[in-house]
């Protein structure tokens, strides 16, 4: 027996997922399952942007 496959129109429909810009670099961030509970609080696209945004005015080192 063959396994039932999901229709192509349903699987992989990434265009329907929400997108918002990173507050530091402005790159578009697509919704991720990992961010499902905290999508409203997500502000940065990466750890690097988060670190750089935190020390805009002061230089460390």
mmCIF file of the N, C-alpha and C atoms, coordinates in Angstrom:
data_MODEL
# 
_entry.id   MODEL 
# 
loop_
_atom_site.group_PDB 
_atom_site.id 
_atom_site.type_symbol 
_atom_site.label_atom_id 
_atom_site.label_alt_id 
_atom_site.label_comp_id 
_atom_site.label_asym_id 
_atom_site.label_entity_id 
_atom_site.label_seq_id 
_atom_site.pdbx_PDB_ins_code 
_atom_site.Cartn_x 
_atom_site.Cartn_y 
_atom_site.Cartn_z 
_atom_site.occupancy 
_atom_site.B_iso_or_equiv 
_atom_site.pdbx_formal_charge 
_atom_site.auth_seq_id 
_atom_site.auth_comp_id 
_atom_site.auth_asym_id 
_atom_site.auth_atom_id 
_atom_site.pdbx_PDB_model_num 
ATOM 1   N N  . UNK A 1 1  ? 0.839  -1.188 0.000  1.00 0.00 ? 1  UNK A N  1 
ATOM 2   C CA . UNK A 1 1  ? 0.000  0.000  0.000  1.00 0.00 ? 1  UNK A CA 1 
ATOM 3   C C  . UNK A 1 1  ? 0.876  1.241  0.000  1.00 0.00 ? 1  UNK A C  1 
ATOM 4   N N  . UNK A 1 2  ? 0.389  2.261  -0.621 1.00 0.00 ? 2  UNK A N  1 
ATOM 5   C CA . UNK A 1 2  ? 1.121  3.524  -0.644 1.00 0.00 ? 2  UNK A CA 1 
ATOM 6   C C  . UNK A 1 2  ? 0.536  4.473  0.383  1.00 0.00 ? 2  UNK A C  1 
ATOM 7   N N  . UNK A 1 3  ? 1.401  5.291  0.931  1.00 0.00 ? 3  UNK A N  1 
ATOM 8   C CA . UNK A 1 3  ? 0.953  6.263  1.936  1.00 0.00 ? 3  UNK A CA 1 
ATOM 9   C C  . UNK A 1 3  ? 0.252  7.429  1.229  1.00 0.00 ? 3  UNK A C  1 
ATOM 10  N N  . UNK A 1 4  ? -0.751 7.958  1.878  1.00 0.00 ? 4  UNK A N  1 
ATOM 11  C CA . UNK A 1 4  ? -1.484 9.095  1.311  1.00 0.00 ? 4  UNK A CA 1 
ATOM 12  C C  . UNK A 1 4  ? -0.615 10.342 1.416  1.00 0.00 ? 4  UNK A C  1 
ATOM 13  N N  . UNK A 1 5  ? -0.535 11.092 0.346  1.00 0.00 ? 5  UNK A N  1 
ATOM 14  C CA . UNK A 1 5  ? 0.265  12.315 0.334  1.00 0.00 ? 5  UNK A CA 1 
ATOM 15  C C  . UNK A 1 5  ? -0.646 13.537 0.448  1.00 0.00 ? 5  UNK A C  1 
ATOM 16  N N  . UNK A 1 6  ? -0.123 14.559 1.091  1.00 0.00 ? 6  UNK A N  1 
ATOM 17  C CA . UNK A 1 6  ? -0.863 15.814 1.205  1.00 0.00 ? 6  UNK A CA 1 
ATOM 18  C C  . UNK A 1 6  ? -0.841 16.522 -0.146 1.00 0.00 ? 6  UNK A C  1 
ATOM 19  N N  . UNK A 1 7  ? -1.899 17.202 -0.485 1.00 0.00 ? 7  UNK A N  1 
ATOM 20  C CA . UNK A 1 7  ? -1.908 17.948 -1.749 1.00 0.00 ? 7  UNK A CA 1 
ATOM 21  C C  . UNK A 1 7  ? -0.793 18.982 -1.783 1.00 0.00 ? 7  UNK A C  1 
ATOM 22  N N  . UNK A 1 8  ? -0.211 19.204 -2.945 1.00 0.00 ? 8  UNK A N  1 
ATOM 23  C CA . UNK A 1 8  ? 0.899  20.138 -3.088 1.00 0.00 ? 8  UNK A CA 1 
ATOM 24  C C  . UNK A 1 8  ? 0.503  21.560 -2.712 1.00 0.00 ? 8  UNK A C  1 
ATOM 25  N N  . UNK A 1 9  ? -0.755 21.918 -2.881 1.00 0.00 ? 9  UNK A N  1 
ATOM 26  C CA . UNK A 1 9  ? -1.201 23.277 -2.581 1.00 0.00 ? 9  UNK A CA 1 
ATOM 27  C C  . UNK A 1 9  ? -1.184 23.555 -1.077 1.00 0.00 ? 9  UNK A C  1 
ATOM 28  N N  . UNK A 1 10 ? -1.300 22.530 -0.255 1.00 0.00 ? 10 UNK A N  1 
ATOM 29  C CA . UNK A 1 10 ? -1.341 22.714 1.192  1.00 0.00 ? 10 UNK A CA 1 
ATOM 30  C C  . UNK A 1 10 ? 0.060  22.645 1.777  1.00 0.00 ? 10 UNK A C  1 
ATOM 31  N N  . UNK A 1 11 ? 0.845  21.682 1.361  1.00 0.00 ? 11 UNK A N  1 
ATOM 32  C CA . UNK A 1 11 ? 2.176  21.491 1.916  1.00 0.00 ? 11 UNK A CA 1 
ATOM 33  C C  . UNK A 1 11 ? 3.157  22.500 1.335  1.00 0.00 ? 11 UNK A C  1 
ATOM 34  N N  . UNK A 1 12 ? 3.896  23.172 2.190  1.00 0.00 ? 12 UNK A N  1 
ATOM 35  C CA . UNK A 1 12 ? 4.918  24.100 1.753  1.00 0.00 ? 12 UNK A CA 1 
ATOM 36  C C  . UNK A 1 12 ? 4.411  25.445 1.278  1.00 0.00 ? 12 UNK A C  1 
ATOM 37  N N  . UNK A 1 13 ? 3.315  25.904 1.804  1.00 0.00 ? 13 UNK A N  1 
ATOM 38  C CA . UNK A 1 13 ? 2.744  27.188 1.394  1.00 0.00 ? 13 UNK A CA 1 
ATOM 39  C C  . UNK A 1 13 ? 3.339  28.304 2.263  1.00 0.00 ? 13 UNK A C  1 
ATOM 40  N N  . UNK A 1 14 ? 4.631  28.575 2.076  1.00 0.00 ? 14 UNK A N  1 
ATOM 41  C CA . UNK A 1 14 ? 5.329  29.549 2.910  1.00 0.00 ? 14 UNK A CA 1 
ATOM 42  C C  . UNK A 1 14 ? 4.929  30.986 2.624  1.00 0.00 ? 14 UNK A C  1 
ATOM 43  N N  . UNK A 1 15 ? 4.383  31.240 1.459  1.00 0.00 ? 15 UNK A N  1 
ATOM 44  C CA . UNK A 1 15 ? 3.971  32.606 1.125  1.00 0.00 ? 15 UNK A CA 1 
ATOM 45  C C  . UNK A 1 15 ? 2.831  33.086 2.014  1.00 0.00 ? 15 UNK A C  1 
ATOM 46  N N  . UNK A 1 16 ? 2.077  32.170 2.599  1.00 0.00 ? 16 UNK A N  1 
ATOM 47  C CA . UNK A 1 16 ? 0.948  32.545 3.444  1.00 0.00 ? 16 UNK A CA 1 
ATOM 48  C C  . UNK A 1 16 ? 1.358  32.846 4.883  1.00 0.00 ? 16 UNK A C  1 
ATOM 49  N N  . UNK A 1 17 ? 2.618  32.581 5.248  1.00 0.00 ? 17 UNK A N  1 
ATOM 50  C CA . UNK A 1 17 ? 3.072  32.824 6.612  1.00 0.00 ? 17 UNK A CA 1 
ATOM 51  C C  . UNK A 1 17 ? 3.368  34.313 6.808  1.00 0.00 ? 17 UNK A C  1 
ATOM 52  N N  . UNK A 1 18 ? 3.161  34.827 8.038  1.00 0.00 ? 18 UNK A N  1 
ATOM 53  C CA . UNK A 1 18 ? 3.418  36.246 8.283  1.00 0.00 ? 18 UNK A CA 1 
ATOM 54  C C  . UNK A 1 18 ? 4.905  36.585 8.218  1.00 0.00 ? 18 UNK A C  1 
ATOM 55  N N  . UNK A 1 19 ? 5.200  37.822 7.845  1.00 0.00 ? 19 UNK A N  1 
ATOM 56  C CA . UNK A 1 19 ? 6.573  38.321 7.737  1.00 0.00 ? 19 UNK A CA 1 
ATOM 57  C C  . UNK A 1 19 ? 6.626  39.690 8.383  1.00 0.00 ? 19 UNK A C  1 
ATOM 58  N N  . UNK A 1 20 ? 7.739  39.997 9.063  1.00 0.00 ? 20 UNK A N  1 
ATOM 59  C CA . UNK A 1 20 ? 7.942  41.336 9.599  1.00 0.00 ? 20 UNK A CA 1 
ATOM 60  C C  . UNK A 1 20 ? 9.429  41.661 9.548  1.00 0.00 ? 20 UNK A C  1 
ATOM 61  N N  . UNK A 1 21 ? 9.791  42.958 9.518  1.00 0.00 ? 21 UNK A N  1 
ATOM 62  C CA . UNK A 1 21 ? 11.198 43.334 9.383  1.00 0.00 ? 21 UNK A CA 1 
ATOM 63  C C  . UNK A 1 21 ? 11.948 43.268 10.713 1.00 0.00 ? 21 UNK A C  1 
ATOM 64  N N  . UNK A 1 22 ? 13.232 42.972 10.626 1.00 0.00 ? 22 UNK A N  1 
ATOM 65  C CA . UNK A 1 22 ? 14.116 43.002 11.790 1.00 0.00 ? 22 UNK A CA 1 
ATOM 66  C C  . UNK A 1 22 ? 14.279 44.455 12.215 1.00 0.00 ? 22 UNK A C  1 
ATOM 67  N N  . UNK A 1 23 ? 14.236 44.727 13.517 1.00 0.00 ? 23 UNK A N  1 
ATOM 68  C CA . UNK A 1 23 ? 14.334 46.110 13.996 1.00 0.00 ? 23 UNK A CA 1 
ATOM 69  C C  . UNK A 1 23 ? 15.737 46.677 13.858 1.00 0.00 ? 23 UNK A C  1 
ATOM 70  N N  . UNK A 1 24 ? 16.731 45.815 13.714 1.00 0.00 ? 24 UNK A N  1 
ATOM 71  C CA . UNK A 1 24 ? 18.102 46.309 13.596 1.00 0.00 ? 24 UNK A CA 1 
ATOM 72  C C  . UNK A 1 24 ? 18.540 46.479 12.140 1.00 0.00 ? 24 UNK A C  1 
ATOM 73  N N  . UNK A 1 25 ? 18.412 45.431 11.338 1.00 0.00 ? 25 UNK A N  1 
ATOM 74  C CA . UNK A 1 25 ? 18.924 45.483 9.963  1.00 0.00 ? 25 UNK A CA 1 
ATOM 75  C C  . UNK A 1 25 ? 17.846 45.665 8.910  1.00 0.00 ? 25 UNK A C  1 
ATOM 76  N N  . UNK A 1 26 ? 16.577 45.454 9.269  1.00 0.00 ? 26 UNK A N  1 
ATOM 77  C CA . UNK A 1 26 ? 15.490 45.655 8.328  1.00 0.00 ? 26 UNK A CA 1 
ATOM 78  C C  . UNK A 1 26 ? 15.182 44.470 7.424  1.00 0.00 ? 26 UNK A C  1 
ATOM 79  N N  . UNK A 1 27 ? 15.924 43.381 7.550  1.00 0.00 ? 27 UNK A N  1 
ATOM 80  C CA . UNK A 1 27 ? 15.654 42.196 6.731  1.00 0.00 ? 27 UNK A CA 1 
ATOM 81  C C  . UNK A 1 27 ? 14.302 41.598 7.094  1.00 0.00 ? 27 UNK A C  1 
ATOM 82  N N  . UNK A 1 28 ? 13.594 41.057 6.120  1.00 0.00 ? 28 UNK A N  1 
ATOM 83  C CA . UNK A 1 28 ? 12.311 40.421 6.428  1.00 0.00 ? 28 UNK A CA 1 
ATOM 84  C C  . UNK A 1 28 ? 12.511 39.097 7.153  1.00 0.00 ? 28 UNK A C  1 
ATOM 85  N N  . UNK A 1 29 ? 11.747 38.897 8.211  1.00 0.00 ? 29 UNK A N  1 
ATOM 86  C CA . UNK A 1 29 ? 11.794 37.639 8.975  1.00 0.00 ? 29 UNK A CA 1 
ATOM 87  C C  . UNK A 1 29 ? 10.491 36.892 8.750  1.00 0.00 ? 29 UNK A C  1 
ATOM 88  N N  . UNK A 1 30 ? 10.579 35.666 8.342  1.00 0.00 ? 30 UNK A N  1 
ATOM 89  C CA . UNK A 1 30 ? 9.399  34.837 8.169  1.00 0.00 ? 30 UNK A CA 1 
ATOM 90  C C  . UNK A 1 30 ? 9.046  34.123 9.460  1.00 0.00 ? 30 UNK A C  1 
ATOM 91  N N  . UNK A 1 31 ? 7.786  33.850 9.640  1.00 0.00 ? 31 UNK A N  1 
ATOM 92  C CA . UNK A 1 31 ? 7.298  33.143 10.824 1.00 0.00 ? 31 UNK A CA 1 
ATOM 93  C C  . UNK A 1 31 ? 7.922  31.767 10.915 1.00 0.00 ? 31 UNK A C  1 
ATOM 94  N N  . UNK A 1 32 ? 8.304  31.359 12.109 1.00 0.00 ? 32 UNK A N  1 
ATOM 95  C CA . UNK A 1 32 ? 8.858  30.026 12.354 1.00 0.00 ? 32 UNK A CA 1 
ATOM 96  C C  . UNK A 1 32 ? 8.018  29.338 13.416 1.00 0.00 ? 32 UNK A C  1 
ATOM 97  N N  . UNK A 1 33 ? 7.948  28.036 13.325 1.00 0.00 ? 33 UNK A N  1 
ATOM 98  C CA . UNK A 1 33 ? 7.173  27.274 14.308 1.00 0.00 ? 33 UNK A CA 1 
ATOM 99  C C  . UNK A 1 33 ? 7.711  27.521 15.719 1.00 0.00 ? 33 UNK A C  1 
ATOM 100 N N  . UNK A 1 34 ? 9.018  27.689 15.831 1.00 0.00 ? 34 UNK A N  1 
ATOM 101 C CA . UNK A 1 34 ? 9.650  27.939 17.122 1.00 0.00 ? 34 UNK A CA 1 
ATOM 102 C C  . UNK A 1 34 ? 9.129  29.236 17.751 1.00 0.00 ? 34 UNK A C  1 
ATOM 103 N N  . UNK A 1 35 ? 8.731  30.196 16.908 1.00 0.00 ? 35 UNK A N  1 
ATOM 104 C CA . UNK A 1 35 ? 8.244  31.484 17.386 1.00 0.00 ? 35 UNK A CA 1 
ATOM 105 C C  . UNK A 1 35 ? 6.727  31.533 17.513 1.00 0.00 ? 35 UNK A C  1 
ATOM 106 N N  . UNK A 1 36 ? 6.049  30.419 17.451 1.00 0.00 ? 36 UNK A N  1 
ATOM 107 C CA . UNK A 1 36 ? 4.579  30.401 17.444 1.00 0.00 ? 36 UNK A CA 1 
ATOM 108 C C  . UNK A 1 36 ? 3.991  31.078 18.680 1.00 0.00 ? 36 UNK A C  1 
ATOM 109 N N  . UNK A 1 37 ? 4.551  30.836 19.841 1.00 0.00 ? 37 UNK A N  1 
ATOM 110 C CA . UNK A 1 37 ? 3.996  31.389 21.090 1.00 0.00 ? 37 UNK A CA 1 
ATOM 111 C C  . UNK A 1 37 ? 4.415  32.833 21.332 1.00 0.00 ? 37 UNK A C  1 
ATOM 112 N N  . UNK A 1 38 ? 5.545  33.246 20.758 1.00 0.00 ? 38 UNK A N  1 
ATOM 113 C CA . UNK A 1 38 ? 6.070  34.579 21.079 1.00 0.00 ? 38 UNK A CA 1 
ATOM 114 C C  . UNK A 1 38 ? 6.276  35.443 19.846 1.00 0.00 ? 38 UNK A C  1 
ATOM 115 N N  . UNK A 1 39 ? 5.533  35.221 18.775 1.00 0.00 ? 39 UNK A N  1 
ATOM 116 C CA . UNK A 1 39 ? 5.715  35.977 17.534 1.00 0.00 ? 39 UNK A CA 1 
ATOM 117 C C  . UNK A 1 39 ? 5.587  37.487 17.754 1.00 0.00 ? 39 UNK A C  1 
ATOM 118 N N  . UNK A 1 40 ? 4.715  37.913 18.643 1.00 0.00 ? 40 UNK A N  1 
ATOM 119 C CA . UNK A 1 40 ? 4.535  39.344 18.900 1.00 0.00 ? 40 UNK A CA 1 
ATOM 120 C C  . UNK A 1 40 ? 5.782  39.964 19.545 1.00 0.00 ? 40 UNK A C  1 
ATOM 121 N N  . UNK A 1 41 ? 6.566  39.185 20.276 1.00 0.00 ? 41 UNK A N  1 
ATOM 122 C CA . UNK A 1 41 ? 7.760  39.700 20.952 1.00 0.00 ? 41 UNK A CA 1 
ATOM 123 C C  . UNK A 1 41 ? 9.031  39.583 20.120 1.00 0.00 ? 41 UNK A C  1 
ATOM 124 N N  . UNK A 1 42 ? 9.012  38.836 19.028 1.00 0.00 ? 42 UNK A N  1 
ATOM 125 C CA . UNK A 1 42 ? 10.206 38.656 18.192 1.00 0.00 ? 42 UNK A CA 1 
ATOM 126 C C  . UNK A 1 42 ? 10.529 39.978 17.509 1.00 0.00 ? 42 UNK A C  1 
ATOM 127 N N  . UNK A 1 43 ? 11.780 40.468 17.693 1.00 0.00 ? 43 UNK A N  1 
ATOM 128 C CA . UNK A 1 43 ? 12.164 41.755 17.129 1.00 0.00 ? 43 UNK A CA 1 
ATOM 129 C C  . UNK A 1 43 ? 13.376 41.662 16.210 1.00 0.00 ? 43 UNK A C  1 
ATOM 130 N N  . UNK A 1 44 ? 14.227 40.673 16.404 1.00 0.00 ? 44 UNK A N  1 
ATOM 131 C CA . UNK A 1 44 ? 15.472 40.591 15.645 1.00 0.00 ? 44 UNK A CA 1 
ATOM 132 C C  . UNK A 1 44 ? 15.561 39.280 14.869 1.00 0.00 ? 44 UNK A C  1 
ATOM 133 N N  . UNK A 1 45 ? 16.231 39.348 13.704 1.00 0.00 ? 45 UNK A N  1 
ATOM 134 C CA . UNK A 1 45 ? 16.320 38.177 12.833 1.00 0.00 ? 45 UNK A CA 1 
ATOM 135 C C  . UNK A 1 45 ? 17.382 37.195 13.304 1.00 0.00 ? 45 UNK A C  1 
ATOM 136 N N  . UNK A 1 46 ? 18.342 37.658 14.089 1.00 0.00 ? 46 UNK A N  1 
ATOM 137 C CA . UNK A 1 46 ? 19.430 36.780 14.519 1.00 0.00 ? 46 UNK A CA 1 
ATOM 138 C C  . UNK A 1 46 ? 19.974 37.232 15.862 1.00 0.00 ? 46 UNK A C  1 
ATOM 139 N N  . UNK A 1 47 ? 20.788 36.377 16.446 1.00 0.00 ? 47 UNK A N  1 
ATOM 140 C CA . UNK A 1 47 ? 21.448 36.694 17.707 1.00 0.00 ? 47 UNK A CA 1 
ATOM 141 C C  . UNK A 1 47 ? 22.419 37.869 17.503 1.00 0.00 ? 47 UNK A C  1 
ATOM 142 N N  . UNK A 1 48 ? 23.072 37.918 16.343 1.00 0.00 ? 48 UNK A N  1 
ATOM 143 C CA . UNK A 1 48 ? 24.014 39.002 16.048 1.00 0.00 ? 48 UNK A CA 1 
ATOM 144 C C  . UNK A 1 48 ? 23.294 40.355 16.026 1.00 0.00 ? 48 UNK A C  1 
ATOM 145 N N  . UNK A 1 49 ? 22.139 40.434 15.400 1.00 0.00 ? 49 UNK A N  1 
ATOM 146 C CA . UNK A 1 49 ? 21.371 41.682 15.374 1.00 0.00 ? 49 UNK A CA 1 
ATOM 147 C C  . UNK A 1 49 ? 20.909 42.068 16.774 1.00 0.00 ? 49 UNK A C  1 
ATOM 148 N N  . UNK A 1 50 ? 20.519 41.098 17.558 1.00 0.00 ? 50 UNK A N  1 
ATOM 149 C CA . UNK A 1 50 ? 20.083 41.385 18.924 1.00 0.00 ? 50 UNK A CA 1 
ATOM 150 C C  . UNK A 1 50 ? 21.232 41.976 19.732 1.00 0.00 ? 50 UNK A C  1 
ATOM 151 N N  . UNK A 1 51 ? 22.433 41.394 19.611 1.00 0.00 ? 51 UNK A N  1 
ATOM 152 C CA . UNK A 1 51 ? 23.594 41.894 20.345 1.00 0.00 ? 51 UNK A CA 1 
ATOM 153 C C  . UNK A 1 51 ? 23.982 43.293 19.883 1.00 0.00 ? 51 UNK A C  1 
ATOM 154 N N  . UNK A 1 52 ? 24.007 43.521 18.587 1.00 0.00 ? 52 UNK A N  1 
ATOM 155 C CA . UNK A 1 52 ? 24.395 44.829 18.055 1.00 0.00 ? 52 UNK A CA 1 
ATOM 156 C C  . UNK A 1 52 ? 23.384 45.909 18.413 1.00 0.00 ? 52 UNK A C  1 
ATOM 157 N N  . UNK A 1 53 ? 22.121 45.573 18.428 1.00 0.00 ? 53 UNK A N  1 
ATOM 158 C CA . UNK A 1 53 ? 21.086 46.549 18.765 1.00 0.00 ? 53 UNK A CA 1 
ATOM 159 C C  . UNK A 1 53 ? 21.161 46.942 20.232 1.00 0.00 ? 53 UNK A C  1 
ATOM 160 N N  . UNK A 1 54 ? 21.629 46.055 21.081 1.00 0.00 ? 54 UNK A N  1 
ATOM 161 C CA . UNK A 1 54 ? 21.714 46.331 22.510 1.00 0.00 ? 54 UNK A CA 1 
ATOM 162 C C  . UNK A 1 54 ? 22.799 47.324 22.872 1.00 0.00 ? 54 UNK A C  1 
ATOM 163 N N  . UNK A 1 55 ? 23.826 47.467 22.037 1.00 0.00 ? 55 UNK A N  1 
ATOM 164 C CA . UNK A 1 55 ? 24.944 48.349 22.385 1.00 0.00 ? 55 UNK A CA 1 
ATOM 165 C C  . UNK A 1 55 ? 25.150 49.404 21.310 1.00 0.00 ? 55 UNK A C  1 
ATOM 166 N N  . UNK A 1 56 ? 24.075 49.998 20.821 1.00 0.00 ? 56 UNK A N  1 
ATOM 167 C CA . UNK A 1 56 ? 24.188 51.015 19.768 1.00 0.00 ? 56 UNK A CA 1 
ATOM 168 C C  . UNK A 1 56 ? 25.004 52.228 20.205 1.00 0.00 ? 56 UNK A C  1 
ATOM 169 N N  . UNK A 1 57 ? 24.722 52.757 21.397 1.00 0.00 ? 57 UNK A N  1 
ATOM 170 C CA . UNK A 1 57 ? 25.377 53.992 21.828 1.00 0.00 ? 57 UNK A CA 1 
ATOM 171 C C  . UNK A 1 57 ? 26.741 53.800 22.457 1.00 0.00 ? 57 UNK A C  1 
ATOM 172 N N  . UNK A 1 58 ? 26.988 52.690 23.088 1.00 0.00 ? 58 UNK A N  1 
ATOM 173 C CA . UNK A 1 58 ? 28.238 52.472 23.803 1.00 0.00 ? 58 UNK A CA 1 
ATOM 174 C C  . UNK A 1 58 ? 29.139 51.492 23.061 1.00 0.00 ? 58 UNK A C  1 
ATOM 175 N N  . UNK A 1 59 ? 30.411 51.750 23.155 1.00 0.00 ? 59 UNK A N  1 
ATOM 176 C CA . UNK A 1 59 ? 31.381 50.817 22.556 1.00 0.00 ? 59 UNK A CA 1 
ATOM 177 C C  . UNK A 1 59 ? 32.026 50.016 23.666 1.00 0.00 ? 59 UNK A C  1 
ATOM 178 N N  . UNK A 1 60 ? 32.094 48.715 23.469 1.00 0.00 ? 60 UNK A N  1 
ATOM 179 C CA . UNK A 1 60 ? 32.703 47.826 24.461 1.00 0.00 ? 60 UNK A CA 1 
ATOM 180 C C  . UNK A 1 60 ? 34.028 47.335 23.906 1.00 0.00 ? 60 UNK A C  1 
ATOM 181 N N  . UNK A 1 61 ? 35.028 47.231 24.771 1.00 0.00 ? 61 UNK A N  1 
ATOM 182 C CA . UNK A 1 61 ? 36.251 46.605 24.311 1.00 0.00 ? 61 UNK A CA 1 
ATOM 183 C C  . UNK A 1 61 ? 37.404 47.419 24.536 1.00 0.00 ? 61 UNK A C  1 
# 
